[in-house]
Amino acid sequence: DYWIDPNQGCHRDSVKVYCNFTADGETCLYPDKRIEMVKLAAWNKETPGSWYSQFRKGKQFSYVDSDGNPVDVVQMTFLKLLSATAKQDFTYTCQNSAGWFDKASDSYQHALRFRGSNDEELTQAKSPFISVVYDGCQSRKGQERTVLEIDSPSAEILPIMDIAASDFGNSNQKFGFQVGRVCFNG
């Protein structure tokens, strides 16, 4: 772990980050513990397709440094300005629910939507830089997971700030998720 000061101001607002030098010097931050892992739940009182931050127990995502301290918006902005690209993993945990591809309808009608930190909406149709690492939820049978990697050509898009799931609300359907660390490069 390393201390960095992207805005080059006073040392008191420095951020402790993970640096991966084997990946051309990636600088990584972590999701806040409160949103890092959201347990599998039915979300019966929520509306499919709405943003997680609008759920009764939901919230917009936030990020912390290696010590668990919140990352100041100014430091995050400077880190993004000093970087060319960014990437982040996202794992959707499911029970009888599709998170990306839906095998039954042979479509992406239930694909997750993401909101980037620049308020851009990231979708299967509009964001070719979202790739599938593993899609176990596509069969909509039992408990599984779908792992996506967002490898953004622009650092300003990430980190992910919110998600919208649409395939829940029927009996025996549940979802949860795990937000991965965000890494900036270049």
C-alpha positions in Angstrom: 0.0 0.0 0.0 1.1 3.5 -0.8 0.1 7.0 0.2 -0.8 9.3 -2.7 -1.9 12.9 -2.9 -3.5 13.4 -6.4 -4.5 17.1 -5.7 -0.9 17.8 -4.4 -2.3 19.8 -1.6 -1.5 19.3 2.0 -0.5 15.8 3.2 -3.5 15.6 5.6 -5.8 14.7 2.8 -3.5 12.0 1.3 -5.1 8.6 0.4 -3.7 5.2 1.1 -4.1 3.0 -2.0 -3.2 -0.4 -3.3 -0.8 -0.1 -6.2 -0.4 -3.0 -8.7 2.9 -2.4 -10.4 2.6 -5.6 -12.5 -0.4 -4.1 -14.2 1.4 -0.9 -15.4 0.9 0.9 -12.1 -2.8 0.5 -11.3 -4.0 2.6 -8.4 -7.0 1.0 -6.6 -9.7 2.1 -4.2 -12.2 0.0 -2.4 -16.0 0.1 -2.0 -17.3 1.2 1.4 -17.9 -1.9 3.6 -21.6 -1.0 3.8 -22.1 -1.6 0.0 -19.2 -3.9 -0.7 -21.4 -7.0 -0.3 -25.2 -6.8 -0.3 -26.8 -10.1 0.8 -29.2 -12.1 -1.3 -32.7 -10.8 -0.6 -36.2 -10.8 -2.2 -36.6 -7.0 -2.2 -40.4 -7.5 -2.2 -41.3 -3.9 -1.5 -39.0 -2.5 -4.3 -39.7 -1.8 -7.9 -37.8 -3.8 -10.6 -35.7 -1.5 -12.7 -35.3 1.2 -10.1 -31.9 2.2 -8.8 -30.6 0.5 -5.7 -30.1 4.0 -4.1 -33.9 4.4 -4.3 -34.5 1.2 -2.3 -35.6 1.7 1.3 -32.4 0.2 2.6 -30.3 1.2 -0.5 -27.8 3.9 -0.9 -25.5 5.3 -3.5 -22.1 3.6 -3.5 -19.1 5.3 -1.9 -15.4 4.4 -1.8 -12.6 4.2 0.8 -8.9 3.9 0.9 -6.8 0.9 2.1 -7.4 1.9 5.7 -11.2 2.2 5.3 -11.2 6.0 5.3 -13.7 7.8 2.9 -12.0 9.1 -0.2 -12.6 12.9 -0.6 -14.4 13.8 -3.8 -11.6 16.2 -4.7 -9.0 13.5 -4.4 -11.1 11.1 -6.4 -11.6 13.7 -9.1 -7.8 14.4 -9.3 -7.0 10.7 -9.4 -9.4 10.3 -12.4 -7.9 13.3 -14.1 -4.4 11.9 -13.8 -5.6 8.5 -15.2 -6.5 7.4 -18.7 -8.5 4.3 -18.0 -10.3 2.5 -15.2 -11.7 -0.9 -14.5 -14.0 -2.5 -11.9 -15.6 -5.9 -11.3 -19.2 -6.4 -10.2 -20.7 -9.7 -9.1 -24.5 -10.2 -9.2 -25.7 -13.0 -6.9 -29.0 -14.5 -7.9 -31.7 -16.9 -7.1 -34.0 -17.6 -10.1 -33.0 -14.2 -11.6 -31.1 -13.1 -14.6 -28.4 -10.4 -14.2 -27.1 -10.1 -17.8 -28.2 -12.6 -20.5 -31.5 -14.3 -20.2 -31.3 -17.8 -21.8 -35.1 -18.3 -21.7 -35.9 -15.2 -23.8 -32.5 -15.3 -25.6 -32.1 -11.6 -24.8 -30.6 -9.1 -22.5 -34.0 -7.8 -21.4 -33.0 -8.3 -17.7 -29.5 -7.0 -18.0 -28.2 -4.9 -15.1 -27.8 -1.1 -15.6 -25.0 0.8 -13.9 -24.6 4.5 -13.1 -21.1 5.7 -13.4 -19.5 8.5 -11.3 -20.1 11.0 -14.1 -23.8 10.1 -14.1 -23.5 8.2 -17.3 -25.8 5.1 -17.5 -23.9 2.0 -18.5 -26.0 -0.7 -20.2 -25.4 -3.9 -22.2 -26.6 -2.1 -25.4 -24.6 1.1 -25.0 -21.4 0.0 -23.2 -19.2 -2.4 -25.2 -16.5 -2.2 -22.5 -18.6 -4.3 -20.1 -17.5 -7.9 -20.5 -18.9 -11.1 -19.0 -16.4 -13.1 -16.9 -19.0 -15.6 -15.8 -22.7 -15.7 -16.3 -24.3 -18.4 -14.1 -27.5 -16.4 -13.6 -28.6 -16.7 -17.3 -30.6 -19.9 -16.7 -32.7 -18.3 -13.9 -32.5 -21.5 -12.0 -31.3 -21.8 -8.4 -28.6 -19.8 -6.7 -25.8 -18.6 -8.9 -23.7 -15.5 -9.8 -22.8 -13.4 -12.8 -19.5 -11.6 -12.8 -19.0 -8.6 -15.0 -15.9 -6.5 -15.7 -16.2 -2.9 -16.7 -13.0 -2.0 -18.5 -13.6 1.7 -19.2 -11.6 3.5 -21.9 -12.3 6.7 -19.9 -11.3 7.1 -16.2 -14.2 9.6 -15.6 -16.9 6.9 -15.9 -15.8 4.8 -12.9 -16.3 4.0 -10.1 -19.8 2.6 -10.3 -22.2 4.6 -8.1 -25.4 2.7 -8.4 -27.1 -0.3 -10.1 -30.5 -1.2 -11.3 -31.7 -4.8 -11.4 -34.9 -5.8 -13.1 -35.4 -9.5 -12.8 -36.9 -9.8 -9.3 -40.3 -9.5 -7.6 -41.7 -12.9 -8.4 -41.9 -15.7 -5.8 -38.6 -17.3 -5.0 -36.6 -14.6 -6.8 -33.7 -12.9 -5.0 -30.6 -11.0 -5.8 -27.6 -9.5 -4.0 -24.3 -8.1 -5.2 -20.7 -7.6 -4.5 -18.9 -4.4 -5.7 -15.3 -4.9 -6.6 -12.4 -2.4 -6.1 -11.9 0.3 -8.8 -8.5 0.6 -10.4 -7.2 3.5 -12.3 -4.4 3.4 -14.8 -2.3 5.5 -17.2 
